[in-house]
């Protein structure tokens, strides 16, 4: 996984495709500034450079990620049911 590396950009009719996470981070926290954020996620939730969504939000300025909600087997899918 990259740590902040350039995303892999696919295009649709010449327009770069970005994940919702990438759009959120590019726009900044806006109304989320100063609020505690919970993220419902799983291991496949990544940005275009394959960085995990939780890691990106934890490191992004202006966002305060306080809680992770994950599937029964854990965020990485390694826990026993």
Buried (B, 14 or more C-beta within 10 A) or exposed (E): EEEEEEBEEEEEEEEEEBBEBBEBBEEEBEEBEEEEEEBEBBBEBBBBBEBBBBBBBBEBEEBBBEEBEBBEEBBEEEEEE
